[in-house]
Amino acid sequence: MLKIENIDLILSVKKMTSKVYFGSLQHGKANRFASLGAKYEKILESLDFSSIEKKDKVAIKMHLGFNDGYQTVPVFFVRKLVKAIKKTGGVPFVTDNPTAVYNAVNRGYTEETCGCPIIPVAGIKDGYVYTKKVDFKGVDSVDLAGVLHDADVLINFAHAKGHGLPGFGGVIKNIALGGFAAKTRWNKIHGVVHFDKYWDADKCTPEHAKKLVESCPEKCINYKEDKHELKVGFYNCNQCMKCIKADEGVGSLEIKQENYDAFQEFQAIAAKLVLDTFDKKKIFNFNVALQITAFCDCMGMPQPIVVNEIGILASKDTVAIEQATLDLIKKEGLLESSIPPFLNNVQLKPELHPFQQLFGHFKDPYKTVQYAEKLGMGTSKYELIEILSPEETAKMEPPKERYESEPTFF
Ligand code: SF4
């Protein structure tokens, strides 16, 4: 029998967990009621938009892709979301960086298809920003996107996929990088990987630096002889350590965890700055874990699917949803036959997350989640609430289906 104090303990542990709603792409019956479209509608209901007030300006932060990169969140889901927000009296708009907004039509996103306007997150020239102070590895300020800052409600609507630097891109990256002007995103957040010293200029002659450049099969070591400056492109570095072998006896170069972690920590700091501009009750997160590619949507190209399609997750807790998404991806594992052949140091070790297997063990996607939790952005403990699981719908009696036998336009 459970003692009272044990019940209290169970209740307090339960209180510390956050709900994550999940609809799987898999279904227990070949019928609409059991499929992801119907599950998604139930997820929208379960998430509860009642905190959205009439006339609230609701930012749906997405990545609308670039060029040929069409494997973004299908407009089908955006449209349903917009409809649900409009029911509350809120005023939704989709937002992303100016270039992605400008050519979003090429990937099917328009005001007509989404059901609401599409507005550049930091104005048409990326200059509408609020400068926020930070103190992190040599960076003292960042430019937060003004349109996101001005919104009353945040719908953090992310596509879950891989990323060459932190390993993974989901809701945290969607606002951490996508919530800032390009100069902050590229020069400051991406640039932070170079803060912790990894190359000793005094120990390295120009000839040796050129040898290091030659040693890297991924061509990610760059040396500027006129400045005697060497930089590692950590995005493409797969930690094969061939450069370290070439550096033996000189000891001028290090490939270390610290540089990768700096990016992950900065992502968490930046995401928190965005979240802090919203009332906690008005933050909603989605990870659309469909078309899970190795690289992010910024690449602007179609890519093979490296993890089976999983479904859609939603939560009010930014940390819990990210943890749950990473766990589901880990459980699913890599589709080995789809791994791009140019990834040269893939390590199919089960103890590593699939994205670490692809990009190297230093690119642990859980790191950002851990930093975010430390910053108080949420909890990594979650209760996964599966909506209409395949097991459940397999046992259910399907409603009578109407099939199109004439042009009914239903
Ligand atoms: S570890 Fe490998 S991929 Fe990374 S810089 Fe060195 S040689 Fe290049």
Residues whose N, C-alpha, C, O or C-beta is under 5 A from the ligand:
A	BS01	SF4	S215 C216 P217 E218 C220 V232 N236 C237 N238 Q239 C240 M241 K242 C243 I255
